[in-house]
Amino acid sequence: MIHKIPLTSDEYLELTEAQGGVCLECGCVKFGDCEPDAEEYECDDCGAMAVAGVEQALIMGRVDIIE
């Protein structure tokens, strides 16, 4: 399990604009089809029901904004 997904501020903004999400299990980034408050969407890479909208993942403390 990935504890925190590191994203630059530019990556975070790009994901929010593209309705992106991140898998809280494998760290895969998903572009599109992910509502901001999504939780437990299926990951295209690992198959886990662990994709959260990038905004939700930030609120949950699972995204680390790096520079």
Beta strands, then each sheet from edge to edge (+ up, - down):
strand 1: 5-8
strand 2: 21-23
strand 3: 29-30
strand 4: 41-42
strand 5: 49-53
strand 6: 63-66
sheet 1: 1+ 6+
sheet 2: 3+ 2- 5+ 4-
end
